Amino acid sequence: MDIRHVSTPPKGVVEFPEYAEYAGPDDPKLSPADVKHVVEIFNTPLTGSYNWDYSVQDDRIRKLYELGKQLNWNVEVDIDWTLPMQEEVAPDVNTFLNYEPYATLDDAGKKEVNHHLNAWTLSQFLHGEQGALLVASQLACCAPSYNAKLYAASQTFDEARHVEAFNKLIQTRIGHCYPIDPSLKFLLDKILTDPRWDLKFIGMQLVIEGFALSAFNTMKMVSEGSIVGELLHYIIRDEARHVTFGVNYLEAFVQTLSEQEKEDRAMFAYEACVVARERLIPTGVFEHFGWNADEAREVYLKGPLISQFRNLLFNRIIPNLRRIGLLTDAVRPKFEELGLLEFEHMPDDYDIDWAEISKPLNAA
């Protein structure tokens, strides 16, 4: 086993030039000698907890756990990998119509840029899911209640499946894996290394998972009939349970906190949202094509559709923060400055459409 330790994530794009020839898990293209494990170590003062009361409380968390058991799916069996790889038109592209390095490209060049923008987005999904896998495993250790430990364990398996799914999609149908965006890495590091279990819930279950759920739904709308649409159909069902778990569990806990503790959590949630917003900028793609990254970033941020798109992805996070009591008077002006309070009164994820989420896996 070849393990190489690094102090920061690799910077380059990983290419899979023969990805179309992938033969499946029972006949992999790579031999053990070909696999190089690139590992970055992090340390966390995680405080775990036993729970010695094994009484089963019949509540929403238990019901979500039961649903998770019923709706497990298999990446290799339940996904139709023969579906076409439709090239979704990334919203970023229209922003660059008048940007000279893009505008002067021929049609093939513009198509390649679009392909890389999609590759960058899907790569961030993959890295985010690995972060979710690590955080969920921590929650199984440090969540204080019995039902929460069981659910966190089931979520850990969900996240492992999501990592597997996005990794296979990238290696077999995309061909390029971009390194993790620095803003996403910063946010994951903060959540993973904070010793307080409830900040892990806030950062992962509300901010990252809520952000991902909105992004997945947006991409799914333009991916119907493709392998991406099929894969997201399954992943979205899992993510909806995860967000509901966080909202239900945190609402009761936040009520037990002092006002200062609430303000600390509210500021953490706000800062996490600021970082999550920054991770939407595909700087890695700009650099890959040799564009001036600062200049391209400025052009990107001025795009009217991009601004709207960036804010829209918070349409689940803001109502959920309000629901659990973390949209406090102190942080409200900060969210208002970001233009995110317009989502305050949208439906939150405390209640869930149980009939919809309980449908058989292949139901539309």
C-alpha positions as CSV (number, residue, x, y, z in Angstrom):
1,M,0.0,0.0,0.0
2,D,1.5,3.3,-1.2
3,I,0.6,6.1,1.3
4,R,2.0,9.6,0.7
5,H,1.4,12.2,3.4
6,V,1.0,15.8,2.4
7,S,0.5,19.0,4.5
8,T,-2.0,20.6,2.1
9,P,-4.3,19.2,-0.6
10,P,-2.8,18.6,-4.1
11,K,-3.2,21.5,-6.4
12,G,-3.4,19.9,-9.8
13,V,-6.3,18.5,-11.8
14,V,-6.3,14.7,-11.8
15,E,-7.0,13.3,-15.3
16,F,-8.7,10.0,-16.2
17,P,-7.9,9.9,-20.0
18,E,-9.3,6.4,-20.4
19,Y,-12.2,6.8,-18.1
20,A,-14.7,5.5,-20.7
21,E,-13.2,2.0,-20.5
22,Y,-14.0,1.6,-16.8
23,A,-15.1,-2.0,-16.3
24,G,-16.8,-1.9,-12.9
25,P,-15.9,-2.8,-9.3
26,D,-15.2,-6.5,-10.1
27,D,-12.8,-5.8,-12.9
28,P,-11.0,-2.5,-12.0
29,K,-8.6,-0.9,-14.4
30,L,-6.0,-0.1,-11.7
31,S,-3.8,-2.7,-10.1
32,P,-2.8,-2.3,-6.4
33,A,0.6,-1.0,-7.5
34,D,-1.2,1.8,-9.5
35,V,-3.0,3.2,-6.5
36,K,-1.3,6.0,-4.7
37,H,-3.0,7.1,-1.4
38,V,-2.5,10.8,-0.9
39,V,-3.3,11.5,2.8
40,E,-3.5,14.8,4.7
41,I,-3.6,14.3,8.5
42,F,-5.8,16.5,10.8
43,N,-6.1,16.4,14.5
44,T,-9.2,17.1,16.5
45,P,-9.9,17.3,20.2
46,L,-13.1,15.3,19.7
47,T,-15.0,14.6,23.0
48,G,-17.0,11.4,22.6
49,S,-19.8,10.2,24.7
50,Y,-21.3,6.9,25.7
51,N,-25.0,6.6,26.1
52,W,-26.0,4.1,28.7
53,D,-29.8,4.5,28.4
54,Y,-30.8,2.2,25.5
55,S,-34.4,3.2,25.8
56,V,-35.9,3.8,22.3
57,Q,-37.7,7.1,22.0
58,D,-40.3,6.9,19.3
59,D,-39.6,10.3,17.8
60,R,-38.8,11.9,14.4
61,I,-35.1,10.9,14.7
62,R,-36.0,7.3,15.1
63,K,-38.4,7.5,12.2
64,L,-35.7,9.0,10.0
65,Y,-33.4,6.2,11.0
66,E,-35.9,3.6,10.1
67,L,-36.4,5.3,6.7
68,G,-32.7,5.2,6.1
69,K,-32.6,1.5,6.7
70,Q,-35.5,0.9,4.3
71,L,-34.2,3.2,1.5
72,N,-30.6,2.0,1.2
73,W,-29.5,1.9,-2.4
74,N,-26.5,0.4,-4.2
75,V,-24.4,2.6,-6.5
76,E,-23.5,-0.4,-8.8
77,V,-27.0,-1.9,-8.9
78,D,-29.6,0.8,-8.6
79,I,-28.0,3.5,-10.9
80,D,-28.4,3.0,-14.6
81,W,-24.9,3.7,-15.8
82,T,-25.8,3.3,-19.4
83,L,-27.7,6.6,-19.4
84,P,-26.0,9.4,-21.4
85,M,-23.7,12.0,-19.9
86,Q,-25.6,15.1,-20.8
87,E,-23.4,18.2,-20.7
88,E,-25.3,20.6,-18.5
89,V,-24.8,24.2,-19.4
90,A,-23.1,25.6,-16.4
91,P,-24.6,28.9,-15.2
92,D,-21.0,30.3,-15.1
93,V,-20.7,30.1,-18.9
94,N,-23.1,33.0,-19.7
95,T,-21.1,35.2,-17.4
96,F,-18.1,35.0,-19.7
97,L,-19.8,35.7,-23.0
98,N,-18.0,39.1,-23.3
99,Y,-14.9,38.1,-21.5
100,E,-12.1,38.1,-24.1
101,P,-10.3,34.9,-23.2
102,Y,-13.6,33.0,-23.5
103,A,-15.3,35.0,-26.3
104,T,-12.4,34.4,-28.7
105,L,-12.5,30.6,-28.3
106,D,-14.1,28.5,-31.1
107,D,-17.1,26.4,-30.4
108,A,-14.9,23.4,-29.4
109,G,-13.0,25.5,-27.0
110,K,-16.1,26.9,-25.4
111,K,-17.5,23.4,-25.0
112,E,-14.3,22.4,-23.3
113,V,-14.6,25.3,-20.8
114,N,-18.2,24.2,-20.0
115,H,-17.1,20.6,-19.5
116,H,-14.4,21.7,-17.0
117,L,-16.9,24.0,-15.2
118,N,-19.1,20.9,-14.7
119,A,-16.1,18.8,-13.7
120,W,-15.1,21.4,-11.1
121,T,-18.7,21.5,-9.7
122,L,-18.9,17.7,-9.5
123,S,-15.4,17.5,-8.0
124,Q,-16.5,19.9,-5.2
125,F,-19.6,17.7,-4.6
126,L,-17.2,14.7,-4.2
127,H,-14.9,16.5,-1.8
128,G,-17.9,17.8,0.2
129,E,-19.3,14.3,0.5
130,Q,-16.0,13.0,1.9
131,G,-16.1,15.8,4.4
132,A,-19.7,14.8,5.3
133,L,-18.5,11.2,5.7
134,L,-15.9,12.2,8.2
135,V,-18.2,14.6,10.2
136,A,-21.0,12.0,10.3
137,S,-18.6,9.5,11.8
138,Q,-17.7,12.0,14.4
139,L,-21.3,12.6,15.2
140,A,-21.9,8.9,15.9
141,C,-19.2,9.2,18.5
142,C,-20.1,12.5,20.1
143,A,-23.9,12.9,19.7
144,P,-25.3,12.6,23.3
145,S,-28.5,10.7,22.7
146,Y,-29.1,7.0,21.6
147,N,-31.3,7.8,18.6
148,A,-28.9,10.4,17.3
149,K,-26.0,8.0,17.5
150,L,-27.9,5.4,15.5
151,Y,-29.0,8.0,12.9
152,A,-25.5,9.4,12.6
153,A,-24.2,5.9,11.9
154,S,-26.7,5.4,9.2
155,Q,-25.8,8.8,7.7
156,T,-22.1,7.8,7.7
157,F,-23.1,4.9,5.4
158,D,-25.1,7.3,3.2
159,E,-22.2,9.6,2.9
160,A,-19.8,6.7,2.0
161,R,-22.3,5.8,-0.8
162,H,-22.3,9.4,-2.1
163,V,-18.5,9.5,-2.2
164,E,-18.6,6.3,-4.2
165,A,-21.2,7.6,-6.6
166,F,-19.6,10.9,-7.4
167,N,-16.2,9.3,-7.6
168,K,-17.4,6.8,-10.2
169,L,-19.2,9.5,-12.1
170,I,-16.1,11.6,-12.3
171,Q,-13.7,8.7,-13.2
172,T,-16.0,7.0,-15.7
173,R,-17.9,9.9,-17.3
174,I,-16.2,13.2,-16.6
175,G,-12.5,12.4,-16.8
176,H,-11.2,15.3,-14.7
177,C,-11.1,15.7,-10.9
178,Y,-10.4,19.2,-9.6
179,P,-8.7,19.7,-6.2
180,I,-10.9,20.8,-3.3
181,D,-11.7,24.5,-3.3
182,P,-9.8,26.3,-0.5
183,S,-13.0,27.8,0.9
184,L,-14.7,24.4,1.2
185,K,-11.5,22.9,2.7
186,F,-11.4,25.8,5.3
187,L,-15.0,25.1,6.3
188,L,-14.5,21.4,6.6
189,D,-11.4,21.8,8.6
190,K,-13.2,24.1,11.0
191,I,-16.1,21.7,11.5
192,L,-13.9,18.6,11.8
193,T,-11.5,20.1,14.3
194,D,-14.0,21.9,16.6
195,P,-14.5,19.9,19.8
196,R,-18.2,21.0,20.2
197,W,-20.6,18.4,18.8
198,D,-23.4,20.9,18.3
199,L,-21.2,23.1,16.0
200,K,-20.5,20.0,13.9
201,F,-24.3,19.7,13.6
202,I,-24.7,23.3,12.7
203,G,-21.9,23.4,10.2
204,M,-22.6,20.1,8.5
205,Q,-26.3,19.3,8.9
206,L,-27.6,22.8,8.4
207,V,-25.0,24.7,6.3
208,I,-23.1,22.3,4.1
209,E,-26.0,19.7,3.7
210,G,-28.6,22.5,3.2
211,F,-26.3,24.2,0.7
212,A,-25.7,20.8,-1.1
213,L,-29.4,19.9,-1.2
214,S,-30.3,23.2,-2.9
215,A,-27.4,22.8,-5.3
216,F,-28.3,19.2,-6.1
217,N,-31.9,20.1,-6.8
218,T,-30.8,22.9,-9.1
219,M,-28.6,20.7,-11.1
220,K,-31.1,17.9,-11.2
221,M,-33.7,20.2,-12.9
222,V,-31.4,20.6,-15.9
223,S,-30.2,17.0,-15.9
224,E,-33.3,15.0,-16.5
225,G,-32.7,11.9,-18.5
226,S,-29.0,11.9,-17.9
227,I,-26.8,9.9,-15.6
228,V,-26.3,13.0,-13.4
229,G,-30.0,13.4,-13.0
230,E,-30.4,9.7,-12.0
231,L,-27.6,9.8,-9.5
232,L,-28.9,13.1,-7.9
233,H,-32.4,11.6,-7.6
234,Y,-31.1,9.1,-5.2
235,I,-28.7,11.4,-3.3
236,I,-31.3,14.1,-2.8
237,R,-33.5,11.6,-1.0
238,D,-30.7,10.9,1.5
239,E,-29.8,14.5,1.9
240,A,-33.3,15.6,2.7
241,R,-33.3,13.2,5.7
242,H,-29.9,14.5,6.8
243,V,-31.1,18.1,6.9
244,T,-34.3,17.2,8.7
245,F,-32.3,15.3,11.3
246,G,-30.2,18.4,12.0
247,V,-33.1,20.8,12.3
248,N,-35.1,18.5,14.6
249,Y,-32.2,17.6,16.8
250,L,-30.8,21.1,17.1
251,E,-34.1,23.0,17.8
252,A,-34.5,21.3,21.2
253,F,-30.8,21.6,22.1
254,V,-30.5,25.4,21.2
255,Q,-33.3,26.1,23.6
256,T,-31.1,24.9,26.5
257,L,-28.3,27.3,25.7
258,S,-27.6,30.6,27.4
259,E,-28.0,33.8,25.3
260,Q,-24.2,34.1,24.9
261,E,-23.9,30.5,23.7
262,K,-26.7,31.1,21.2
263,E,-24.9,34.2,19.9
264,D,-21.7,32.2,19.5
265,R,-23.5,29.5,17.5
266,A,-25.4,32.1,15.4
267,M,-22.1,33.8,14.5
268,F,-20.5,30.5,13.6
269,A,-23.4,29.7,11.3
270,Y,-23.1,33.1,9.7
271,E,-19.4,32.8,9.1
272,A,-19.9,29.3,7.7
273,C,-22.4,30.7,5.2
274,V,-19.9,33.4,4.2
275,V,-17.3,30.8,3.5
276,A,-19.8,28.5,1.7
277,R,-20.8,31.3,-0.6
278,E,-17.1,31.9,-1.6
279,R,-16.7,28.2,-2.5
280,L,-19.0,28.7,-5.5
281,I,-16.2,30.5,-7.5
282,P,-14.5,28.1,-9.9
283,T,-11.0,29.6,-9.6
284,G,-9.4,26.3,-10.4
285,V,-11.0,26.4,-13.9
286,F,-9.7,29.9,-14.5
287,E,-6.2,28.8,-13.6
288,H,-6.4,25.6,-15.7
289,F,-7.1,27.6,-18.8
290,G,-4.5,30.2,-18.1
291,W,-6.8,33.0,-17.4
292,N,-6.0,35.8,-15.0
293,A,-7.7,34.4,-11.9
294,D,-8.4,37.7,-10.2
295,E,-9.7,39.3,-13.4
296,A,-11.9,36.3,-14.2
297,R,-13.2,36.2,-10.6
298,E,-14.2,39.8,-10.9
299,V,-16.0,39.2,-14.2
300,Y,-17.7,36.1,-12.6
301,L,-19.0,38.0,-9.6
302,K,-20.5,40.7,-11.7
303,G,-22.7,38.3,-13.6
304,P,-26.4,38.9,-12.6
305,L,-27.3,35.3,-12.9
306,I,-24.4,34.2,-10.8
307,S,-25.3,36.6,-8.0
308,Q,-28.9,35.3,-8.0
309,F,-27.7,31.7,-8.2
310,R,-25.3,32.1,-5.3
311,N,-28.0,33.5,-3.1
312,L,-30.7,30.9,-4.2
313,L,-28.6,28.1,-2.8
314,F,-29.3,29.4,0.7
315,N,-33.1,29.1,0.4
316,R,-33.0,26.1,2.9
317,I,-30.3,27.3,5.3
318,I,-31.9,30.6,6.3
319,P,-35.4,29.2,7.2
320,N,-33.7,26.4,9.2
321,L,-31.5,28.8,11.1
322,R,-34.6,30.8,11.9
323,R,-36.4,27.7,13.0
324,I,-33.8,26.6,15.5
325,G,-33.3,30.1,16.9
326,L,-30.0,31.1,15.4
327,L,-31.2,33.9,13.2
328,T,-30.6,36.3,16.1
329,D,-30.9,40.1,16.2
330,A,-27.2,40.3,16.2
331,V,-26.6,38.4,13.0
332,R,-29.7,39.4,11.1
333,P,-28.1,42.6,9.7
334,K,-25.1,40.5,8.5
335,F,-27.4,38.2,6.6
336,E,-29.3,41.2,5.3
337,E,-26.1,42.6,3.9
338,L,-25.5,39.4,2.0
339,G,-29.0,39.6,0.6
340,L,-30.1,36.3,2.2
341,L,-32.9,37.4,4.5
342,E,-35.4,37.2,1.5
343,F,-35.5,33.4,2.3
344,E,-36.3,33.9,6.0
345,H,-40.0,32.9,5.7
346,M,-39.7,30.1,3.2
347,P,-40.6,26.6,4.6
348,D,-38.0,25.1,6.9
349,D,-37.1,21.4,7.1
350,Y,-38.4,20.6,10.6
351,D,-41.5,19.1,9.1
352,I,-41.1,16.7,6.1
353,D,-43.4,15.2,3.6
354,W,-43.2,11.7,5.0
355,A,-45.2,10.2,2.1
356,E,-42.9,11.7,-0.5
357,I,-39.7,10.7,1.3
358,S,-41.0,7.2,1.9
359,K,-41.7,6.4,-1.7
360,P,-39.9,3.4,-3.3
361,L,-36.4,4.3,-4.5
362,N,-37.3,4.3,-8.1
363,A,-40.3,6.6,-7.7
364,A,-40.1,9.9,-9.5
